[in-house]
Protein backbone atom coordinates (compact mmCIF):
# COMPACT_ATOMS: atom_id res chain seq x y z
CA UNK A 1 0.00 0.00 0.00
CA UNK A 2 2.91 2.36 0.79
CA UNK A 3 4.34 1.71 -2.67
CA UNK A 4 1.03 2.41 -4.33
CA UNK A 5 0.57 5.65 -2.39
CA UNK A 6 4.07 6.83 -3.22
CA UNK A 7 3.48 6.15 -6.90
CA UNK A 8 0.27 8.11 -6.85
CA UNK A 9 1.87 11.05 -5.06
CA UNK A 10 4.65 11.05 -7.62
CA UNK A 11 2.36 11.14 -10.61
CA UNK A 12 -0.67 13.22 -9.69
CA UNK A 13 -1.51 16.72 -8.54
CA UNK A 14 -3.85 17.92 -5.86
CA UNK A 15 -7.43 16.72 -6.25
CA UNK A 16 -9.86 19.38 -7.40
CA UNK A 17 -12.71 19.86 -4.99
CA UNK A 18 -15.84 20.96 -6.76
CA UNK A 19 -19.52 20.17 -6.93
CA UNK A 20 -22.11 19.36 -4.36
CA UNK A 21 -22.26 22.87 -2.96
CA UNK A 22 -25.41 23.92 -4.79
CA UNK A 23 -27.53 21.54 -2.74
CA UNK A 24 -26.62 23.26 0.52
CA UNK A 25 -27.73 26.73 1.59
CA UNK A 26 -27.65 28.67 4.81
CA UNK A 27 -31.29 28.81 5.81
CA UNK A 28 -32.85 28.40 9.24
CA UNK A 29 -36.19 27.16 10.56
CA UNK A 30 -37.27 28.54 13.94
CA UNK A 31 -39.30 25.40 14.77
CA UNK A 32 -36.29 23.14 14.20
CA UNK A 33 -35.16 21.66 17.55
CA UNK A 34 -31.64 21.48 16.14
CA UNK A 35 -31.71 25.11 14.94
CA UNK A 36 -29.02 26.33 17.33
CA UNK A 37 -26.72 23.50 16.17
CA UNK A 38 -27.01 24.19 12.46
CA UNK A 39 -24.51 26.24 10.52
CA UNK A 40 -26.45 25.53 7.32
CA UNK A 41 -29.55 23.77 6.05
CA UNK A 42 -30.39 21.65 3.05
CA UNK A 43 -32.43 23.00 0.17
CA UNK A 44 -35.56 20.87 0.20
CA UNK A 45 -35.11 19.91 3.85
CA UNK A 46 -33.14 17.12 5.55
CA UNK A 47 -35.59 14.55 4.24
CA UNK A 48 -34.28 15.20 0.71
CA UNK A 49 -30.91 13.68 1.66
CA UNK A 50 -30.25 9.98 2.21
CA UNK A 51 -32.40 6.92 1.73
CA UNK A 52 -31.97 3.21 1.01
CA UNK A 53 -28.43 2.05 0.23
CA UNK A 54 -26.92 -1.19 -0.97
CA UNK A 55 -23.13 -1.44 -0.94
CA UNK A 56 -20.32 -3.92 -0.32
CA UNK A 57 -18.52 -3.89 3.03
CA UNK A 58 -14.80 -4.33 3.56
CA UNK A 59 -15.52 -7.98 4.44
CA UNK A 60 -17.06 -8.53 1.00
CA UNK A 61 -20.64 -8.73 2.23
CA UNK A 62 -23.52 -6.87 0.61
CA UNK A 63 -25.03 -4.51 3.17
CA UNK A 64 -27.89 -2.01 3.28
CA UNK A 65 -28.39 1.25 5.16
CA UNK A 66 -30.00 -0.77 7.97
CA UNK A 67 -26.75 -2.69 8.41
CA UNK A 68 -24.53 0.36 8.04
CA UNK A 69 -26.18 2.89 10.33
CA UNK A 70 -26.69 1.00 13.57
CA UNK A 71 -25.55 3.99 15.64
CA UNK A 72 -24.83 7.67 15.00
CA UNK A 73 -22.38 7.81 12.10
CA UNK A 74 -20.11 10.30 10.35
CA UNK A 75 -20.41 9.46 6.65
CA UNK A 76 -17.85 10.55 4.07
CA UNK A 77 -17.54 9.86 0.33
CA UNK A 78 -14.02 9.60 -1.10
CA UNK A 79 -11.60 6.97 -2.45
CA UNK A 80 -8.55 5.13 -1.18
CA UNK A 81 -6.23 6.26 -3.99
CA UNK A 82 -6.91 9.91 -3.09
CA UNK A 83 -3.47 11.48 -2.52
CA UNK A 84 -4.33 14.10 0.07
CA UNK A 85 -7.86 15.28 0.79
CA UNK A 86 -9.49 11.97 1.72
CA UNK A 87 -6.80 10.88 4.19
CA UNK A 88 -6.89 14.30 5.84
CA UNK A 89 -10.68 14.38 6.06
CA UNK A 90 -11.07 10.82 7.29
CA UNK A 91 -8.37 11.30 9.92
CA UNK A 92 -10.19 14.46 11.04
CA UNK A 93 -13.43 12.47 11.28
CA UNK A 94 -11.64 9.76 13.26
CA UNK A 95 -10.30 12.39 15.65
CA UNK A 96 -13.82 13.73 16.16
CA UNK A 97 -15.09 10.22 16.90
CA UNK A 98 -12.38 9.77 19.54
CA UNK A 99 -13.19 13.12 21.14
CA UNK A 100 -16.88 12.23 21.23
CA UNK A 101 -16.06 8.86 22.80
CA UNK A 102 -14.19 10.63 25.59
CA UNK A 103 -17.35 12.69 26.13
CA UNK A 104 -19.56 9.61 26.31
CA UNK A 105 -20.94 9.50 22.74
CA UNK A 106 -20.63 6.38 20.57
CA UNK A 107 -20.23 7.50 16.95
CA UNK A 108 -19.00 5.43 14.01
CA UNK A 109 -16.91 6.78 11.10
CA UNK A 110 -18.09 5.46 7.72
CA UNK A 111 -16.17 5.80 4.45
CA UNK A 112 -17.85 5.16 1.08
CA UNK A 113 -15.63 4.87 -1.98
CA UNK A 114 -16.68 6.55 -5.21
CA UNK A 115 -13.93 4.66 -7.08
CA UNK A 116 -15.84 1.66 -8.42
CA UNK A 117 -13.05 0.98 -10.91
CA UNK A 118 -10.28 0.31 -8.38
CA UNK A 119 -11.53 0.11 -4.80
CA UNK A 120 -12.20 -3.43 -3.64
CA UNK A 121 -13.27 -4.79 -0.28
CA UNK A 122 -9.58 -5.47 0.46
CA UNK A 123 -8.41 -1.94 -0.38
CA UNK A 124 -11.20 -0.54 1.78
CA UNK A 125 -10.14 -2.80 4.64
CA UNK A 126 -6.51 -1.68 4.28
CA UNK A 127 -7.51 1.98 4.21
CA UNK A 128 -9.85 1.93 7.20
CA UNK A 129 -7.38 -0.18 9.21
CA UNK A 130 -4.84 2.61 8.87
CA UNK A 131 -7.31 5.37 9.78
CA UNK A 132 -9.40 4.10 12.70
CA UNK A 133 -10.17 0.63 14.13
CA UNK A 134 -13.88 1.41 14.19
CA UNK A 135 -14.16 2.86 10.68
CA UNK A 136 -16.43 1.01 8.26
CA UNK A 137 -15.34 1.00 4.61
CA UNK A 138 -17.85 0.50 1.82
CA UNK A 139 -17.47 0.04 -1.93
CA UNK A 140 -19.65 -1.52 -4.62
CA UNK A 141 -20.50 -1.72 -8.29
CA UNK A 142 -20.78 1.37 -10.47
CA UNK A 143 -24.55 1.25 -10.10
CA UNK A 144 -24.46 0.86 -6.31
CA UNK A 145 -21.99 3.69 -5.81
CA UNK A 146 -23.78 6.06 -8.16
CA UNK A 147 -27.06 5.33 -6.36
CA UNK A 148 -25.47 6.03 -2.96
CA UNK A 149 -23.91 9.25 -4.24
CA UNK A 150 -27.22 10.39 -5.71
CA UNK A 151 -29.06 9.60 -2.47
CA UNK A 152 -26.71 11.87 -0.52
CA UNK A 153 -26.50 14.44 -3.33
CA UNK A 154 -22.72 14.20 -3.57
CA UNK A 155 -20.65 14.90 -6.66
CA UNK A 156 -17.83 12.88 -8.20
CA UNK A 157 -16.17 12.78 -11.58
CA UNK A 158 -13.40 10.44 -12.76
CA UNK A 159 -10.63 12.30 -14.53
CA UNK A 160 -9.03 10.47 -17.46
CA UNK A 161 -10.18 6.93 -16.55
CA UNK A 162 -7.68 5.46 -19.02
CA UNK A 163 -4.82 6.63 -16.80
CA UNK A 164 -3.82 4.01 -14.20
CA UNK A 165 -3.39 6.75 -11.60
CA UNK A 166 -6.51 8.75 -12.42
CA UNK A 167 -7.87 11.24 -9.92
CA UNK A 168 -11.49 11.73 -8.96
CA UNK A 169 -13.02 15.13 -8.28
CA UNK A 170 -15.54 14.79 -5.47
CA UNK A 171 -17.45 16.76 -2.89
CA UNK A 172 -16.06 16.67 0.64
CA UNK A 173 -18.98 17.03 3.03
CA UNK A 174 -19.23 14.82 6.10
CA UNK A 175 -22.76 13.75 7.04
CA UNK A 176 -24.25 12.94 10.43
CA UNK A 177 -26.58 9.97 9.93
CA UNK A 178 -28.66 8.29 12.63
CA UNK A 179 -30.36 4.89 12.77
CA UNK A 180 -34.04 5.18 11.81
CA UNK A 181 -33.81 8.99 11.51
CA UNK A 182 -31.32 8.97 8.65
CA UNK A 183 -29.51 12.15 7.53
CA UNK A 184 -29.44 14.90 10.14
CA UNK A 185 -26.70 17.38 9.25
CA UNK A 186 -23.66 18.06 7.07
CA UNK A 187 -20.28 19.53 7.94
CA UNK A 188 -17.61 21.16 5.82
CA UNK A 189 -13.99 20.07 5.77
CA UNK A 190 -12.61 23.30 7.27
CA UNK A 191 -13.52 22.13 10.79
CA UNK A 192 -10.90 20.62 13.07
CA UNK A 193 -11.58 17.29 14.76
CA UNK A 194 -12.57 19.01 18.00
CA UNK A 195 -14.77 21.56 16.25
CA UNK A 196 -16.53 18.75 14.39
CA UNK A 197 -17.01 16.87 17.67
CA UNK A 198 -18.51 20.00 19.24
CA UNK A 199 -21.03 20.37 16.42
CA UNK A 200 -21.98 16.69 16.40
CA UNK A 201 -22.39 16.70 20.18
CA UNK A 202 -24.83 19.60 19.91
CA UNK A 203 -27.11 17.42 17.77
CA UNK A 204 -26.73 14.28 19.85
CA UNK A 205 -27.59 16.09 23.08
CA UNK A 206 -30.93 17.12 21.59
CA UNK A 207 -32.11 13.66 20.56
Beta strands, then each sheet from edge to edge (+ up, - down):
strand 1: 24-25
strand 2: 41-42
strand 3: 54-57
strand 4: 62-64
strand 5: 73-78
strand 6: 108-113
strand 7: 136-139
strand 8: 156-158
strand 9: 168-170
strand 10: 174-178
strand 11: 182-187
sheet 1: 1+ 2-
sheet 2: 4+ 3- 7+ 6+ 5+ 10- 11+
sheet 3: 8+ 9-
end
